[in-house]
């Protein structure tokens, strides 16, 4: 038995799995709700074709509903489209597209989501033939089996949910956030407006933070001078005739030889995110296309840089006493050679969602000065308590602000599960081969679950507050910003809380511009330009 197998078995916890046989009248399975009524027994089930949804045409299926100008949903994209579908058809919607070979079922009710997650009849879809698959096979030679990868990720999720382990990162995360705040303080232009580099700086912070979590060391993403745009190096502004101009960051304008390994990793991560290389599309599934080749090249560069930092982390651990932030890395040592592809996948999968969540959190805070002031007062109180010798590590209101921002603008709009055999959902027969989309981006803002669902109310996560809007009344699966199985779910809140604490201690965020558009491109993100203004705290 290998050491990696022992690690997995030690960390894995079995959960009951079952096929849903619920009906629309079943009671909630939420731990916050207590209803002892027995669920109704369903004796006959409806066909999959009877699930509500837009009328499907023979050739275009449901595609005509989103066509420009003539479609009834032409104005809605991303989560807006899903909101419209739920409002019109209910908690289950069947939808087909001409670009998909499989039927799609959208699930908006968190009770039904939980049943799909717990069902043994569904599994995450396998995406084969992508540039990442090709790169991993060529670099690894003998790629890991799917069950082995699933077991390692599940073990990693359990480890990162340990509160004691999370506390080991507090000092390190605080130092990274302090360096980030120092850098963006230098980005301010006239009237304290943040320049165009804010996006790059947030990615630097995200990569440095995830690197600290994974390797227990500073990568150096926040080292070096801050890029201040001038007339010579400013990126060109887009016009209606220049839609093809790419939004290049300062790292893309410099020679690769002039960049440190950490800066090269930031640049590579930005390229993968901006070009959507992780998405399955027509360009990324044709091995002969230039886009496919560019994606493989980017993944190969990312893999080699990760290998370099992994070797550095191993060398540091062998040369000195184990530091608190190195405990996770020490726990993963039994994985051996498998640690490199796992670390590379963590950096690939984590940096874009974390960076976009931070930008969304900044936006929500910038619109609510009263909540910012209360959070600032909490930081000042905690510092005064520490000076007086009183332990005050907990910052409940700032934590509530972070959780509320993630609820309102979840970076993951939905999680896809594919039925591998027939199952029953809400009284309907779901055949094998259906992509079931669990739309957390919609359920996190439904009025039935939250009350004043579209308002930024951090108090709903606090002990005090008005009962009808408290988060405890919502289903436990109503708000899963990163899905159910993301390994970093338990520690992301610590990362963002550390960042928000540093930000609100020193600055006030404002937004001076039009409302940004929310676009879905792998993850939900605010579309630039960003109109942040960074004022000094009074």
Secondary structure, 3 states (H helix, E strand, C coil): CCHHHHHHHHHCCCCCCCCCCCCCCCCCCCCCCCCCCCCCCCCCCECHHHCCCCCCECCCECHHHHCCCCCCCCCCCCHHHHHHHHHHHCCEEEECCCCCCCCEEEECCHHHHHHHHHCCCEECCCCCCCHHHHHHHHHHCCCCCHHHHHHHHHHHHHHHCCHHHHHCCHHHHHHHHHHHHHHHHCCECHHHEECCCHHHHHHHHHHHHHHHHHHCCCCCCCCCCCCCCCCCCCCCCCCCCCCCCCCCCHHHHCCHHHCCHHHHHHHHHHHHHHCCCCCCCCCCCCCCCHHHHHHHHHHHHHHHHHHHHHHHHHHHHHHCCCCHHHHHHHHCHHHCCHHHHHHHHHHHHHHHHHHHHHHHHHHHHHCCHHHHHHHHHHHHHHHHHHHCCCCCCCCHHHHHHHHHHHHHCCCCCCEEEEECCCEEECCEEECCCCEEEECHHHHCCCHHHHCCCCCCCHHHHCCCCCHHHCHHHCCCCCCCCCCCCCCCHHHHHHHHHHHHHHHHHHEEEEECCCCCCEEECCCEEECCCCCEEEEECC
